[in-house]
Amino acid sequence: IILQSAMRRGARASVHLLLWAFVAAGAPPPGSLVDALRNATLSHAAALGPRRSLKAPSSREIMRIPDASPCIQGHMLPLAYIIGCQKCGSTSLWNDITTHIRGVTLPHTIPADPAYGKKELHFFSLDKRYARGAAFYARHYPPCTTAGQVRQVALDATPQYLRVPGVAERIASLVGLGLLPLVRVITILRNPTQRVRSWFDHFGVTLTKGSTVDVDAWVLHALTRLRECARHQGLSLGPGGGVWHSPCRRLPSPVMDVLPGGFYADQLEEWLSVFPPQQLLVASFAGYVSRTRRVITHVAEFLGLPTNLPTGARVSGGHRRRGLRGESSGTIAAENTTGTTALSVWAIPGLDRRRRRGLLEAAQKNGGRKKHILSSDSRLALDDLYAPHNAAFIALLQRPANERLVTTPVQPPRSNTLKRFFQM
Protein backbone atom coordinates (compact mmCIF):
# COMPACT_ATOMS: atom_id res chain seq x y z
CA ILE A 1 0.00 0.00 0.00
CA ILE A 2 2.83 2.38 0.87
CA LEU A 3 4.62 1.60 -2.38
CA GLN A 4 1.50 2.10 -4.50
CA SER A 5 0.70 5.43 -2.86
CA ALA A 6 4.27 6.64 -3.09
CA MET A 7 5.00 5.79 -6.71
CA ARG A 8 3.17 8.96 -7.73
CA ARG A 9 5.85 10.94 -5.87
CA GLY A 10 8.80 9.27 -7.58
CA ALA A 11 11.22 6.48 -6.79
CA ARG A 12 13.13 8.32 -4.10
CA ALA A 13 10.03 9.18 -2.08
CA SER A 14 8.84 5.59 -2.44
CA VAL A 15 12.03 4.20 -0.99
CA HIS A 16 11.98 6.72 1.86
CA LEU A 17 8.44 5.72 2.83
CA LEU A 18 9.31 2.04 2.70
CA LEU A 19 12.34 2.72 4.90
CA TRP A 20 10.21 4.41 7.55
CA ALA A 21 7.77 1.49 7.40
CA PHE A 22 10.62 -0.83 8.39
CA VAL A 23 11.75 1.57 11.11
CA ALA A 24 8.24 1.85 12.51
CA ALA A 25 7.95 -1.94 12.56
CA GLY A 26 11.22 -2.25 14.44
CA ALA A 27 12.78 -4.38 11.70
CA PRO A 28 16.08 -3.72 9.93
CA PRO A 29 15.59 -2.72 6.29
CA PRO A 30 16.93 -5.17 3.71
CA GLY A 31 20.19 -4.43 1.92
CA SER A 32 18.39 -3.98 -1.38
CA LEU A 33 16.35 -1.14 0.12
CA VAL A 34 19.49 0.51 1.48
CA ASP A 35 21.13 0.35 -1.94
CA ALA A 36 17.97 1.63 -3.61
CA LEU A 37 17.79 4.65 -1.33
CA ARG A 38 21.49 5.43 -1.82
CA ASN A 39 21.12 5.25 -5.61
CA ALA A 40 17.89 7.23 -5.62
CA THR A 41 19.38 9.91 -3.36
CA LEU A 42 22.48 10.29 -5.52
CA SER A 43 20.43 10.44 -8.71
CA HIS A 44 18.11 13.02 -7.19
CA ALA A 45 21.04 15.14 -5.93
CA ALA A 46 22.83 14.98 -9.28
CA ALA A 47 19.70 16.17 -11.04
CA LEU A 48 19.57 19.20 -8.75
CA GLY A 49 23.11 20.30 -9.57
CA PRO A 50 26.24 20.81 -7.49
CA ARG A 51 24.49 22.28 -4.45
CA ARG A 52 23.16 18.88 -3.40
CA SER A 53 25.56 16.44 -5.01
CA LEU A 54 27.89 14.46 -2.77
CA LYS A 55 28.99 10.86 -2.76
CA ALA A 56 27.10 9.06 -0.03
CA PRO A 57 29.29 7.12 2.41
CA SER A 58 29.30 3.35 2.08
CA SER A 59 28.20 1.14 4.93
CA ARG A 60 31.85 0.29 5.61
CA GLU A 61 32.68 3.95 6.25
CA ILE A 62 30.13 4.22 9.04
CA MET A 63 30.21 2.16 12.21
CA ARG A 64 28.07 2.45 15.30
CA ILE A 65 29.76 2.75 18.68
CA PRO A 66 27.41 1.83 21.53
CA ASP A 67 26.34 4.84 23.61
CA ALA A 68 28.40 7.23 21.51
CA SER A 69 28.20 9.26 18.34
CA PRO A 70 28.78 7.17 15.23
CA CYS A 71 32.01 7.38 13.28
CA ILE A 72 32.85 8.19 9.71
CA GLN A 73 36.36 7.71 8.39
CA GLY A 74 37.71 7.37 11.92
CA HIS A 75 36.14 10.55 13.33
CA MET A 76 32.93 11.28 15.20
CA LEU A 77 29.99 12.06 12.97
CA PRO A 78 27.61 14.79 14.20
CA LEU A 79 24.08 13.68 14.90
CA ALA A 80 22.98 16.99 16.50
CA TYR A 81 22.61 20.19 14.49
CA ILE A 82 21.73 23.74 15.53
CA ILE A 83 20.51 25.12 12.21
CA GLY A 84 19.40 28.64 13.13
CA CYS A 85 18.22 31.11 13.03
CA GLN A 86 20.84 33.81 12.73
CA LYS A 87 20.27 36.70 15.17
CA CYS A 88 17.75 34.62 17.11
CA GLY A 89 19.94 33.72 20.08
CA SER A 90 21.46 30.62 18.49
CA THR A 91 24.96 31.38 19.77
CA SER A 92 23.73 31.91 23.32
CA LEU A 93 21.74 28.68 23.09
CA TRP A 94 24.84 26.90 21.78
CA ASN A 95 26.84 28.16 24.73
CA ASP A 96 24.21 27.03 27.23
CA ILE A 97 24.04 23.61 25.58
CA THR A 98 27.79 23.13 25.64
CA THR A 99 28.03 24.46 29.21
CA HIS A 100 25.05 22.81 30.85
CA ILE A 101 24.55 19.56 28.92
CA ARG A 102 27.08 16.78 29.47
CA GLY A 103 28.32 14.68 26.57
CA VAL A 104 28.24 17.29 23.78
CA THR A 105 31.31 17.12 21.55
CA LEU A 106 32.32 20.23 19.60
CA PRO A 107 34.33 20.60 16.39
CA HIS A 108 37.80 22.10 16.22
CA THR A 109 39.45 24.21 13.57
CA ILE A 110 41.95 22.86 11.09
CA PRO A 111 44.51 24.84 9.05
CA ALA A 112 42.97 27.50 6.77
CA ASP A 113 39.67 27.47 8.67
CA PRO A 114 38.05 30.87 9.38
CA ALA A 115 37.85 32.10 12.97
CA TYR A 116 34.18 31.15 13.29
CA GLY A 117 35.12 27.51 12.63
CA LYS A 118 35.32 26.92 16.37
CA LYS A 119 31.53 26.95 16.36
CA GLU A 120 30.18 27.18 12.80
CA LEU A 121 31.49 24.82 10.13
CA HIS A 122 29.26 25.97 7.23
CA PHE A 123 30.01 22.65 5.57
CA PHE A 124 26.53 21.93 4.21
CA SER A 125 25.69 25.54 3.28
CA LEU A 126 28.82 26.63 1.38
CA ASP A 127 29.43 24.82 -1.90
CA LYS A 128 33.21 25.24 -1.74
CA ARG A 129 33.44 23.57 1.65
CA TYR A 130 30.88 20.91 0.78
CA ALA A 131 32.79 19.99 -2.38
CA ARG A 132 35.78 18.99 -0.23
CA GLY A 133 33.86 15.91 0.86
CA ALA A 134 33.10 13.87 3.94
CA ALA A 135 36.75 13.37 4.90
CA PHE A 136 37.25 17.13 5.20
CA TYR A 137 34.15 17.43 7.37
CA ALA A 138 35.14 14.52 9.59
CA ARG A 139 38.57 16.00 10.33
CA HIS A 140 36.89 18.74 12.36
CA TYR A 141 35.80 16.20 14.99
CA PRO A 142 37.78 14.05 17.44
CA PRO A 143 38.89 10.53 16.49
CA CYS A 144 36.61 7.70 17.54
CA THR A 145 37.53 5.32 20.31
CA THR A 146 35.73 2.45 21.99
CA ALA A 147 37.94 2.35 25.09
CA GLY A 148 35.86 3.38 28.09
CA GLN A 149 33.86 5.86 26.05
CA VAL A 150 30.85 7.48 27.67
CA ARG A 151 27.88 8.62 25.66
CA GLN A 152 28.88 11.52 23.39
CA VAL A 153 26.93 13.42 20.76
CA ALA A 154 28.87 15.50 18.23
CA LEU A 155 27.30 18.90 17.48
CA ASP A 156 27.42 21.11 14.39
CA ALA A 157 26.04 24.59 15.17
CA THR A 158 25.75 26.64 11.98
CA PRO A 159 22.82 29.10 12.01
CA GLN A 160 23.12 29.54 8.25
CA TYR A 161 21.78 26.02 7.64
CA LEU A 162 18.14 27.00 8.17
CA ARG A 163 18.09 29.70 5.51
CA VAL A 164 19.93 27.81 2.72
CA PRO A 165 17.81 25.43 0.62
CA GLY A 166 19.21 21.94 0.19
CA VAL A 167 21.04 21.63 3.53
CA ALA A 168 18.59 19.08 4.95
CA GLU A 169 19.11 16.86 1.89
CA ARG A 170 22.87 17.14 2.21
CA ILE A 171 22.87 16.16 5.89
CA ALA A 172 20.65 13.16 5.17
CA SER A 173 22.93 12.11 2.32
CA LEU A 174 26.06 12.27 4.47
CA VAL A 175 24.60 10.63 7.57
CA GLY A 176 23.22 7.73 5.58
CA LEU A 177 20.17 5.53 5.79
CA GLY A 178 20.87 3.57 8.93
CA LEU A 179 21.63 6.60 11.10
CA LEU A 180 18.99 8.96 9.74
CA PRO A 181 16.51 8.26 12.58
CA LEU A 182 19.19 9.25 15.13
CA VAL A 183 19.66 12.82 13.84
CA ARG A 184 18.41 15.64 16.06
CA VAL A 185 17.81 19.12 14.60
CA ILE A 186 17.45 22.22 16.81
CA THR A 187 16.40 25.72 15.81
CA ILE A 188 15.53 28.83 17.82
CA LEU A 189 13.24 31.46 16.29
CA ARG A 190 12.18 34.97 17.20
CA ASN A 191 9.78 37.62 15.94
CA PRO A 192 11.17 38.17 12.41
CA THR A 193 10.73 41.95 12.60
CA GLN A 194 12.90 42.04 15.70
CA ARG A 195 15.35 39.74 13.97
CA VAL A 196 15.78 42.23 11.09
CA ARG A 197 16.54 45.02 13.54
CA SER A 198 19.05 42.84 15.38
CA TRP A 199 20.68 41.84 12.09
CA PHE A 200 21.14 45.50 11.13
CA ASP A 201 22.67 46.22 14.53
CA HIS A 202 25.23 43.50 13.86
CA PHE A 203 25.98 43.77 10.14
CA GLY A 204 24.56 47.05 8.87
CA VAL A 205 27.64 49.19 9.38
CA THR A 206 29.93 46.48 8.02
CA LEU A 207 27.95 46.20 4.81
CA THR A 208 28.05 49.94 4.28
CA LYS A 209 31.83 50.18 4.91
CA GLY A 210 31.53 52.11 8.15
CA SER A 211 29.33 54.92 6.89
CA THR A 212 26.28 56.02 8.83
CA VAL A 213 23.17 54.44 7.36
CA ASP A 214 19.63 54.98 8.50
CA VAL A 215 17.97 51.69 9.36
CA ASP A 216 14.62 52.89 8.05
CA ALA A 217 16.13 53.78 4.67
CA TRP A 218 17.68 50.34 4.50
CA VAL A 219 14.38 48.61 5.34
CA LEU A 220 12.56 50.58 2.64
CA HIS A 221 15.27 49.74 0.10
CA ALA A 222 15.25 46.03 1.01
CA LEU A 223 11.46 45.77 0.82
CA THR A 224 11.41 47.54 -2.55
CA ARG A 225 14.08 45.29 -4.02
CA LEU A 226 12.37 42.13 -2.75
CA ARG A 227 9.00 43.18 -4.16
CA GLU A 228 10.53 44.08 -7.52
CA CYS A 229 12.26 40.71 -7.73
CA ALA A 230 9.10 38.80 -6.82
CA ARG A 231 7.08 40.74 -9.39
CA HIS A 232 9.73 40.12 -12.07
CA GLN A 233 9.77 36.39 -11.28
CA GLY A 234 5.97 36.17 -11.11
CA LEU A 235 6.05 35.06 -7.48
CA SER A 236 4.09 35.85 -4.36
CA LEU A 237 5.72 37.13 -1.18
CA GLY A 238 3.36 35.02 0.93
CA PRO A 239 4.16 31.58 2.38
CA GLY A 240 4.57 28.97 -0.32
CA GLY A 241 4.80 31.73 -2.92
CA GLY A 242 8.06 30.42 -4.37
CA VAL A 243 10.43 33.13 -3.14
CA TRP A 244 12.30 30.70 -0.93
CA HIS A 245 13.42 28.59 -3.90
CA SER A 246 14.03 31.48 -6.31
CA PRO A 247 16.78 34.03 -7.00
CA CYS A 248 14.80 36.46 -4.84
CA ARG A 249 15.85 34.55 -1.74
CA ARG A 250 19.28 36.13 -1.80
CA LEU A 251 19.70 39.52 -3.48
CA PRO A 252 22.92 41.53 -3.91
CA SER A 253 24.37 43.43 -0.96
CA PRO A 254 23.20 45.22 1.07
CA VAL A 255 19.83 43.44 0.83
CA MET A 256 21.14 39.86 0.76
CA ASP A 257 18.85 37.21 2.32
CA VAL A 258 17.85 39.14 5.42
CA LEU A 259 14.12 39.51 4.77
CA PRO A 260 13.43 35.97 3.43
CA GLY A 261 15.38 34.70 6.44
CA GLY A 262 12.19 35.30 8.43
CA PHE A 263 10.04 33.02 6.23
CA TYR A 264 10.11 30.31 8.88
CA ALA A 265 7.27 28.16 7.56
CA ASP A 266 8.89 27.76 4.13
CA GLN A 267 12.20 26.87 5.75
CA LEU A 268 10.79 24.30 8.16
CA GLU A 269 8.64 22.72 5.45
CA GLU A 270 11.84 21.67 3.69
CA TRP A 271 13.32 20.15 6.82
CA LEU A 272 10.09 18.31 7.58
CA SER A 273 10.18 16.83 4.09
CA VAL A 274 13.47 15.11 4.99
CA PHE A 275 13.20 14.47 8.75
CA PRO A 276 10.10 13.37 10.69
CA PRO A 277 8.72 15.92 13.16
CA GLN A 278 9.93 14.10 16.28
CA GLN A 279 13.52 14.79 15.17
CA LEU A 280 13.06 18.59 15.11
CA LEU A 281 13.02 20.89 18.14
CA VAL A 282 11.81 24.48 17.71
CA ALA A 283 12.63 26.85 20.56
CA SER A 284 11.10 30.26 21.17
CA PHE A 285 13.67 33.02 21.62
CA ALA A 286 11.34 34.93 23.93
CA GLY A 287 10.70 31.78 25.93
CA TYR A 288 14.42 31.03 26.06
CA VAL A 289 15.20 34.44 27.54
CA SER A 290 12.52 34.16 30.22
CA ARG A 291 12.57 30.39 30.92
CA THR A 292 16.08 29.29 30.01
CA ARG A 293 16.34 26.45 32.52
CA ARG A 294 13.22 24.83 31.11
CA VAL A 295 14.48 25.22 27.53
CA ILE A 296 17.90 23.69 28.32
CA THR A 297 16.20 20.80 30.13
CA HIS A 298 13.99 20.15 27.10
CA VAL A 299 17.00 20.26 24.76
CA ALA A 300 18.89 17.78 26.96
CA GLU A 301 15.93 15.41 26.93
CA PHE A 302 15.70 15.82 23.18
CA LEU A 303 19.37 14.85 22.79
CA GLY A 304 19.15 12.07 25.38
CA LEU A 305 21.90 13.61 27.51
CA PRO A 306 22.11 14.66 31.19
CA THR A 307 22.39 18.25 32.38
CA ASN A 308 24.66 19.88 34.94
CA LEU A 309 22.51 22.93 35.59
CA PRO A 310 23.46 24.79 38.78
CA THR A 311 21.08 24.44 41.69
CA GLY A 312 19.65 27.36 43.57
CA ALA A 313 19.98 29.84 40.70
CA ARG A 314 17.90 30.66 37.69
CA VAL A 315 19.54 30.52 34.31
CA SER A 316 18.50 33.14 31.80
CA GLY A 317 19.42 33.36 28.14
CA GLY A 318 21.74 36.15 27.09
CA HIS A 319 23.64 37.40 24.08
CA ARG A 320 26.93 36.31 22.60
CA ARG A 321 28.64 39.69 22.80
CA ARG A 322 26.78 41.35 25.63
CA GLY A 323 26.66 39.01 28.58
CA LEU A 324 25.49 39.40 32.16
CA ARG A 325 26.45 37.33 35.11
CA GLY A 326 24.73 37.40 38.49
CA GLU A 327 27.09 36.23 41.22
CA SER A 328 25.85 34.24 44.19
CA SER A 329 26.73 37.15 46.45
CA GLY A 330 23.72 38.97 45.05
CA THR A 331 25.52 41.41 42.76
CA ILE A 332 24.79 41.82 39.08
CA ALA A 333 27.60 42.94 36.81
CA ALA A 334 27.17 44.02 33.22
CA GLU A 335 30.11 42.97 31.07
CA ASN A 336 31.28 43.87 27.61
CA THR A 337 32.19 40.36 26.47
CA THR A 338 33.65 40.85 23.02
CA GLY A 339 35.11 37.37 22.71
CA THR A 340 33.78 33.85 23.12
CA THR A 341 33.42 34.30 26.89
CA ALA A 342 30.30 34.16 29.04
CA LEU A 343 27.34 33.98 26.72
CA SER A 344 24.57 33.49 29.24
CA VAL A 345 22.71 35.77 31.58
CA TRP A 346 22.63 34.62 35.19
CA ALA A 347 19.90 35.99 37.42
CA ILE A 348 19.61 35.99 41.18
CA PRO A 349 16.80 33.75 42.47
CA GLY A 350 13.68 35.84 42.79
CA LEU A 351 14.78 38.54 40.35
CA ASP A 352 11.66 39.56 38.45
CA ARG A 353 11.42 39.59 34.66
CA ARG A 354 11.21 43.40 34.42
CA ARG A 355 14.47 43.87 36.30
CA ARG A 356 16.19 41.15 34.26
CA ARG A 357 15.15 42.78 31.00
CA GLY A 358 16.41 46.12 32.26
CA LEU A 359 19.79 44.57 32.99
CA LEU A 360 19.88 42.99 29.56
CA GLU A 361 19.22 46.36 27.93
CA ALA A 362 21.92 47.98 30.04
CA ALA A 363 24.40 45.33 28.94
CA GLN A 364 23.46 45.85 25.31
CA LYS A 365 24.10 49.59 25.63
CA ASN A 366 27.52 48.83 27.08
CA GLY A 367 28.31 46.27 24.40
CA GLY A 368 30.09 48.74 22.12
CA ARG A 369 27.51 48.52 19.35
CA LYS A 370 24.84 51.03 18.48
CA LYS A 371 21.29 49.77 18.87
CA HIS A 372 19.14 51.00 16.00
CA ILE A 373 15.49 51.80 16.55
CA LEU A 374 12.93 51.07 13.85
CA SER A 375 10.40 53.77 13.16
CA SER A 376 6.73 52.86 13.45
CA ASP A 377 6.41 52.92 9.63
CA SER A 378 9.30 50.51 9.13
CA ARG A 379 8.06 48.23 11.88
CA LEU A 380 4.55 48.14 10.42
CA ALA A 381 5.91 47.47 6.91
CA LEU A 382 7.94 44.52 8.18
CA ASP A 383 5.02 43.27 10.26
CA ASP A 384 2.83 43.33 7.13
CA LEU A 385 5.43 41.33 5.21
CA TYR A 386 5.77 38.71 7.93
CA ALA A 387 2.16 38.46 9.13
CA PRO A 388 1.13 35.66 6.72
CA HIS A 389 4.44 33.85 7.29
CA ASN A 390 4.03 33.99 11.06
CA ALA A 391 0.49 32.66 10.75
CA ALA A 392 1.71 29.85 8.47
CA PHE A 393 4.45 29.00 10.96
CA ILE A 394 2.01 28.69 13.86
CA ALA A 395 -0.35 26.67 11.64
CA LEU A 396 2.55 24.35 10.82
CA LEU A 397 3.16 23.74 14.53
CA GLN A 398 -0.54 23.00 15.05
CA ARG A 399 -0.92 20.48 12.22
CA PRO A 400 -2.02 17.03 13.41
CA ALA A 401 0.82 15.50 11.39
CA ASN A 402 3.34 17.57 13.38
CA GLU A 403 2.04 16.68 16.83
CA ARG A 404 5.30 14.87 17.57
CA LEU A 405 7.41 17.92 16.69
CA VAL A 406 9.16 19.22 19.81
CA THR A 407 8.65 22.83 20.88
CA THR A 408 10.07 24.59 23.91
CA PRO A 409 9.30 26.06 26.37
CA VAL A 410 5.61 25.76 25.42
CA GLN A 411 4.51 22.17 24.88
CA PRO A 412 2.82 20.51 23.02
CA PRO A 413 3.25 22.27 19.65
CA ARG A 414 -0.49 22.87 19.21
CA SER A 415 -0.47 24.99 22.37
CA ASN A 416 1.65 27.64 20.65
CA THR A 417 0.05 30.83 19.40
CA LEU A 418 1.58 33.95 17.90
CA LYS A 419 1.39 35.68 21.26
CA ARG A 420 2.80 32.77 23.23
CA PHE A 421 5.65 31.95 20.84
CA PHE A 422 6.80 35.42 19.80
CA GLN A 423 5.36 37.27 22.83
CA MET A 424 3.92 39.82 20.41
Phi, psi and omega in degrees: 000317179298316182297314182297320181286335184269341183300333179293338183265001178103165186298318185295316178296324179298313181294321178300314181294322176296320178301312182293334174296317177295317181297316180296328180278354180075020182247143178291137179290146179293157181300326180296326178289321177300313179296322181295318180293318179299315181292319180294321180295316180294321179294318180295317180294320180296324180291336181271357176096186187295338184298329186243007185267127176198139179295124179287142180291145177283166181296335179286337180282340184245128174229152183258123174262126182303136176059028179211167176297147177291172183238147174223123181053041174084001181235157179296139179256124180298136172244353178243135184225127167263111191259354180157192355261160179297137182064031176240013182091016183294325180290320176296319177297317177302316180296318179295323178296312183288337180272322190247002176239122183279142175098007179271125180255131184256157176283169174230160181279154174237166182310139179077004176285147174290168184298325182288357181296344177294338178236313188250120182269333179054028183290315186275349184256341179251121185301322182296320179285321180295325181293344180282350168090175185296326181297320178297316180296316184296329182296344180279355183240157184296155175297154179277149175210147179254358185279104176060031184278132174272169182298127179227143175233118179283140187238135171243113183247094180232100184299343180290340186301322184295324189260016176241114179300144176096349183293319180300318178297319182294318179298315180299322180294319181287316183296320179094167187297311187294331184260356184303319180292350181268350183290140175235128184244130184236135173219147176238133187232150178227172175309119186298331176295316177295326178297319179298316178298317179295321179298317181294324175303322187276315190247346189303313182292322180298317182293333182258019173058041172084354180282159180280122181236135179281127183297325180292322176296322179293317179299315179298317179297316182295317178296318180297314180296320180294318179294320178297318180295314180298318179295319180294324181274355182071036184246163175257146178277359179280173179298136183074011183279356176099352182297323185298329181249035181229171175299342180288345181298322180228110181259166180300156177301142011263012182280308177055218183249029186293309184292310177297344176298344177263009177274071190296322182297315179298321181292313183290331177303319180295318179293324178288345175280346180251319182244141177292157188300329182291353179259007178241133174243127180245116181257145175272127177299315180298319178292327178294319180295319186268337184223056188296319181302317180295318180296313181297322177297317178296319179296318179298317177297321179298322180275348183073034183235155178277160178253162171231044180296139180292146179267150175082002179221149178267136179262135182226132184297143182233210184230148185303317187254356181224083187265160173230146176222123177264116182280158182296340180290349178102006178262150176241127181238127175273131183239150172261088185267096184271353179251202179267053180263211186306122184254351187256164173252127178252132182242144177293141176306131179093353179291126184283163185297322181298316180294321180296318178295322177298321178292322177298316180295322178296320179294322179296321179295330180270002186279003176083007181233136181290137177260113182278147181245124177285139173289164180298325179294315180294319181296318179293322178297318178291320178299321178296320178297318188269348184306308179294329179289321177295319178296320179293325178295313179295321177297324178296318178296330186267002178295141176303324182292341182255020183297334182270000174294143185262127174238154180210143003276349181275124177227150354284177183305323184292347178280350181281138172232171177304315182293319184286322183281311183264352184051051182279000000 
